[in-house]
């Protein structure tokens, strides 16, 4: 009886893995679009943060030169 439960769990795991692979295949275009959209947003935030930090870089350098 215990062997049957183990076999059924194995079959369920294989079917679940197959369903996940099919879902990735079907929605591949949407997944890549989502990935690139998130990547672009992250890059925009990094660029905005770098612009803000570089704006204050002049003030930091001036303060160190006075010491």
N, C-alpha and C positions, 0 to 999 in steps of 0.2 A: 504494500500500500504506500509506503514511504517513497519507493522508487517512482511510483506514478505521480506523486506530488512534485518530485524533483523534475521529472520529465515534463510535466505540464508547465512548471515555472520556466524551464528552459525554452519551451516552445513559445510561451508568452513573451519572453524577453527577445527572442528572435523576431517574432512578429512586430513587436514594438520598435525594434531597431529598423526593420524593413519599412514600417510606416513613417518613421522619422526620415529615412533616406528618400522616400517618395515625396514627402512634404518639402524637403529641401530642393529636390529636383523640380517640382512643380512651381515653387515660389522663388526660384533662383534669381530671376530678374528683380523682383521686388526686394529681396534680401540684399542684393548688391546695391540697388538704389538707396536703400536705407543706410547701408554701411557708408557709402560715399557722401550722403547727406550729413550724417553724423560727423564724418571726418572733416568735411568742409566747415561745419559749425565750430568744431574744435580749433581748426586752423584760424578761423576768423577771430575767435576769442583770444587766441595766443597773439595774433597780430595786434588786436586792440590793446591787450595788456602790455605788449612791447612798446607800442606807441605812447601809452601813458607813462611808462617807466622812463622812456627816453626823453620825454618832455621835462621830467624833473631831474634828469642827469646833470644838466648844466648847473642847477642850483646846488647839487651835492658837491660838484667839483669846486665851485667857488667857495663854499664853506670850508673845504679842506685846505685851500690855498691860503686863506687868511690866518690859519693857525701857525 
